[in-house]
């Protein structure tokens, strides 16, 4: 599967951004689509993901501010980020979790930088 992410940029604290990620290829194997983020010196962490049944998971730090959604017709996942804080600054990576029989494998898009700064 190939993942094409877009939508990063620079925004002031309190502002909003929307990230998009379009998936192509072996779509039928996708179990979940989501976003992770990483800052230098730290591990990549889950921001939010959405499973095929529509259920979502999100980090406590973004609940109430970020919303993940999915357009199955376009094979695209979105991350609407509101009330952004400087600590949200990171490289955001689109993720697809694919299912192969009883195992799962992660695929990653290119990162997109989100900078929250005044």
N, C-alpha and C positions, 0 to 999 in steps of 0.2 A: 504494500500500500504506500502511496505517496501522499504527503501532507504539505499543503501550501498555506503558510500563515501570513497574515498581514494585519496592520492596524496599530502597531506600536508608535511611540513618539514621545514628545515632551509635553507635560501638562502641569499646571499649577496645582498645589494642594487644594482639595475640594472639587477638583474638576473631574471630567469623565472621559473615558476612552472605550472603544469597542474593538476587540480583537476578533478576527475571523480566521477560520481554518477549513480549507476545502480538501476533502479526501478523495482519492481516486485509486483505481486498481482493484484489489481483492476486497471490495466493500462488504461482500456477504459474510466475511469472517470477522467483521468488526463487532466486538462485544461492548466497547465503551469508547467514547471520545472525551478528551478533556484537555486541561491546561495545567502545566507545572511551571514553576519559576525557580530561578537560581541566582544567587548573588555570589560574588567572588569569595572563596574560602568556606562556603557553606554547601550543604547537600541540596540537590534538587528536591523541591517539595511540591506536593499536590496543592493546587489552588482549588480546582473544582473539576468534576467529571460528570458525565451523563451516560447512563446505560441504555441499552436498547429498549428497555421497558419504560424509559422516561424518568426513572429514579435518578436522583443526583446526590453527590457527595461534595462537601466543600470544607475548606479549612476554617477553623473557628475565627481566624483573624480577618476573614473576608465576608463572613455571614452578615447579611443585612446590607451589604454594599455591592457585592458582585453577584451577577446572575448569569448562569450558564444556560444556553438553549441550543436546540439542534433542529436543523431543517433537513429531514431525511430525503426529501425530493432533490435537494441540492448536495446532499452528503457533506454538509457544512455545519460546523459547530461555532457558536459565538460566545464570547465572554464580555458581557457588559459590565464595565467597572465604573462605579460611581463613588463619590466622596473619597477620592484617591488621597493617600497619605504618602509622605516621603518614604516610609518603610515599605511601600509597595514597589519601589524602584527595584527592578530586576530584569533579567532576560527571561521572557516567557516562552515556553516551548509547548507546541501542540503535541498531543499524544493520542495514539490510537492503540487500543488493546485488542489484539486479534486472538481468536480462539482456534486452536488446532487440536481437534479431538478433546482430550481432557487437560490440555495445557494452554497457557496464555503467553503471548509474546508482545512486548511493547515496541512500537515504532514511533519515531520522533520526526517532527518537522524542524525546519531551521528556526532558530530562536529569533524573537523580535524584542527589541529593547523598549522597555517602558521606563521613563524617567519622570519622577514627580518632584518638582523643584520650583521654588519661587525665584 
